[in-house]
Amino acid sequence: MKTWIQCSLAAAAASLAMTAGAQEVTLKFHHIWNTQAMASQRVITPWCDKVAAESNNRLKCQIFPAMSLGGTPPQLVDQVRDGVTDLTITLPGYTAGRFPMMEVFELPFMTRSAESGAQAAWDYLQKHALKEFPGTKILAVWVHDQGYVHTRERPVRTLADFKGLKMRAPTRQTNKLLTKLGASPVGMPLPAIPEAVNKGVIDGFLLPWEVMPSLRLQEMVKFHSETDPAKPALYSAVFIFGMNQAKYDSLPADLKAVVDRNSGMALSKQIGQIWDDSKAAGRKAAVDRGNTFYTVPASELENWIAASASLYDEWVADIDKRGASGKALLQDARDLLEKYGGK
């Protein structure tokens, strides 16, 4: 009898192990972009396809584009933390002041490329900022490529041209930048831009090229002011690819391994490269429409740099008030950018 019981228990345990090993998981993936956007087509869908293939279709995504699961873009960080969604890509800067450590990469004239910025941001996150994302497993972090100035009625060629313009920017630091440059900042997430331009709520916006065609923004503005590539980017914004920590923890070991293989520094760098490579296609749509382009020379950018220089001191002071050394963190971010060839 004892032997039979032992065999039965062993068989039951083996059956449970096989069931656990064959567990199928569908991850809800909620994000801001429509299905035509570069991020949808070159980052989100390929990532989901890859983890599905590597897990023999046991780990799948159910994608909810363009905020179709509900809520607003600033709520995405809480949705993934609270388990409303399992995966998200969003901008921490949409919730002003909540993620101050990572804002260092959103200061003006910091980054030179998305690839180098992504690598620096990943290292910096591991060292200094994971505590800003409780309940969330960060799979990747990056910045976008160079952000430029796009306007409806008149071009921006000099610092004085910003005066009187109502301009959109995505984050607290870029809104502060616009104020320093003389514009009136209007903060709003990406999906709100088309309506704001059409209704005259804003005269223009700061954006990299990659996202403009998916929203047909090149049809809503006439002028594009790019900055001399000899200088760092006018601005950039930080993105995170986050997963609900409890959902990750609930996965069997082999599915955790699939997620682990498709996250981290390598994924961050890869996404940065994708953003860098997206510039030409995004810009072409504006060229084909016959819009007007202007490159702000390095000599004029020195005026913009001087006008916005105090933002560094303000960020350092803010971090100091939070109990960390802002000066040391700023220096570490700069050192990491230099390490990866972005400074």
N, C-alpha and C positions, 0 to 999 in steps of 0.2 A: 504493500500500500504506500509506504513511504517513497519508494522509487517512482511509483505512478504519479504521486502528488508533485514530486520534484520535477518530473518530466513535464507535467501539465503547466506548472509555474514557469518553467523555462520556455515552453512554447508560447505561453501568454506574453512573457517578456519580449520574446523575439517578435511576436506579432505587433506589439506596441511600438517596438523600435522601428519596424518596417513602416508602420503607419506614420510615425513621426518623421522618418526619413523621406517619406513620400509627400509630406505636407505641401500643399499648394497655397500660395499667399498672393493676394492681389493688393497692390499698394495704390492708394489714392494720391494722385500727383496734381496739385493745384498750383496755378501760376497766372501771371498777368498777361502773357502774350497771346495773340491770336495764332491760328494754325499756320498762317503764311510767314510769320516772323522767323528771322534767322535762328533765334534761340530755340524755337519749337522744332525747326527742321534739322538743325545741325548739332544741337546739344541734347534736348529732352527726348525726342523720339529715338535717336541713336543709342542713348544711354539705356532707355527702357528695352530696346531690342537686344542690346548686348547682355544685360542681366537675364533676360528671358532665355536667350540662347545658352548662356553658360549654366543656367539652372535647369535645363531641359524643360523649359516652360513652367517651372514650378514657382517662379518669382516673376510676376507680371505687374504692369502698371495699368491703372485706369486713369487716363489723363483728362483733367478738367481745365481746358485753356480759358484765357480771357476772363478769369474770376467767375467761371460758370458754376462753381460750387457755392457761391455766395460770399457776402462780406465785401470788404474793401481792401485794396493793396496793402495799406499799413497794418491790416489785421493778419496778414499771412504769417508773420513771425509767431503770433499767438496760436493761430490755427494749427501749425505744425507742432508747437510745444504741447498743446492741449489734446492732440490726437484727432482734431476735426479733419485734418488731412495727414497723410503719412509722409508725404514728400512735398517740398516746395523749393522754388528758386525765387528769391526776392532780394530787395535792397534794404538792409538794415536802416539806411538813412531815411527811409520813408517815415520812420517813427523818430522824430527829431529829439536828439539828446539822450536816447535810450541806450545807444551802443557807442559811447564816446571813445573807447579805446580804438575801435576800428576806423573811426573818423580820420585818423591821421593820414590815411591814404586818399582822403577826399579833400585835403588841403590843396590850395592851388599850386600849380607848377611843381608837383612832386614826382609824378610818374612819366615815363617815356614810352612805355608799351604795355599792353595788357599781359603779355607773356611774362615779362620780368616783374610786373606788379603783382601778378597772381602768385608767383613763387615767393616773393617777399611777404605778401599778405598771409600766405599759408604758414610760413615759419613764424611770423609775428603773432598770428592767432594762437598757435600752439603754446607760445611762450607767455602771452600776456592777456588774451581776450576770451578764452573758452568759457570763463565764468560769466560772460555776458549772455550766454545762450543756454540757460538751464533747461533741462528736459528735451534738448535738441542735440542730435549727433550731426556735426558739420561734416558733410562729405566732400565739399570743395569750397574754396573762396577765391575770388578774383576781382579784378577791376576791368572796366571796359577800355577800349582804345581811346585815342585823343578825342576829347569833347570840343566842339566848335560852336560858333555863334550863328544862328539862323534867324533872319528877320523878314518881315512882310513888306514894309514900305520904304525903308531906307537902310543902306549898308552901315556896318560898324567898321570903321577903319582906324579910329583913334579913340583914346580914352574918353574924350569929350562926347563922342557919338553915343555913348551909353545913356547920357542924361535924358530923362523924360521917357525912356523906354520901360514898358512893363514886360518883364522877362520871366519865363518859367525856368526853374531848376529843380532837380530831384531831391536834394538833401539840404540839411541845415547849413553845412559848410558852403555849398554852392550858392545858397540864398545869401549868406553873409558875403560871399565873394561879389555877387552882383551889386549889393549895397555899396561895398567899397569902390566898385568901378563906376558907380553913379546911377545905376539902373534901379528900378523899383521891382524887387523880387516877388514872384507869385509862386508859392510852393504847390506842387500838385504831382500825383503819380502819372506815369506814362499814358495810361489809357484816357486820361482827361484832356490831353493836349489838343486833339483835333477840334473838339467842341469849343475849347477856350480860344483857339485861333479864329475859328469861324465867327464867333460872337464878339470878337474884338476885346476879349478879357485880357489877352496878352498880345504884345507886338512881335514876339519872337520867343526863342527858347534856346537853351544849351542842350546839345545832344551829340553823341557820336553818329557816324554815318549809318551804322549797321541797321538801326531800327527804323529809319525813316521810310523806306519803301513800303513796309508792311502796313503803315498807317497813312500812306500817301502824303506825307508831310511836305515832300518836295513840291507838291502842287499847291500848297497853302502859303509858301514863302517864296520870295524872289532872290534873296541875297544870302550868301554864305561866306562868313569870315573865318578862314582857317589860319592857324598860327604857324609861324616859322618853325619847321621841324628841328632846327638847331636848338630850340628851347624845349623844356619839359612841357607836358600837356597843360593847357589852361585849367582843366579840371578833369577828374575822373570820379567814378562812384564805385562803391564796393557792392559785390553780389555775394550771397551765400546760397549754397545748395544744402538744404537741411532735411534731416529725417527725424521723425518722432523717436526719441530715445527708447521709450517703452516698446514701440513696435519693433525696433531693431533688436532689443533684448529678448523679445518673444520668439525670434526666428531660431530654427534649428541651426546647429553649428555650420553645416555645409552652406546654408543660404546666407548666414552671416559672412562666410568666407567670400561668397560671390559679391556681396556689397563691399567688403573690404578691398577686394581686388579692383573695384571700380570706384575708388574714392581716394582722397588724400592729395599729396603733392603732385603726383603724375596727372591726375584728373584736372586739378587746378591749372597746371601748366598747359595742358591740352586745350582747355576751354579758353584760356588766355590767348593761345595761338589762333583759335577759331575767331575770336573777336578781332584780333589784329588783321586777319585775312579777310574780314568782312568789309573793310573800308571801301575797296574798289567797287564792289557791286552796289553798295549803298549810294556811293557818290555818283555812279554812272546814271542813276535815275534822274538826279538833278541836272547833270550835264545834258542828258538827252532832252530834257524839257527846255533847255536854253536859259537856265538861271544864271545869275551873275556871281562870280567867285572873286574873292580877294584874299591874298595872303598877308597877314599882319606881320611886318618885318620885325626882326629881333630888336632893333633900336626902339621901336614903338612899344614892344612888349616889356621893355625895361620899365616903362611908365606904369604898366599894368601890374608888374611885379612889385614895384615900390608902393603902389596904392593898396595892394592887398597884403603887404608883408606883416601887418599887425595881427592877421588871423593866426599866425603861428604862435605868437605870444598869448593870444586869447585862448587857444586850445591848450597850451601848456598850463596856463593858470587854472583852467577848468579841471584838467586832470589832477593838478596839485590839490585842489579842493576836495577831490574824491579819494585822496589818500595815497596816490601814486606819484611818481616823479615824471611829470610831463616832459621835461627836458630830456631825460634819459630815454623815454619811450620814443620821442621824436627822433633822437639820434639813432636809436636802434632801427627804426623804420628806414631812415636814410641809408644806414649801413647795409641793410638787407637789400634795398634797391640797387645800391652800388654793387653788392655781391653778385646779383643776378643780371647786371649789365643795364640797369634801368635808370642810372643817375649819373 
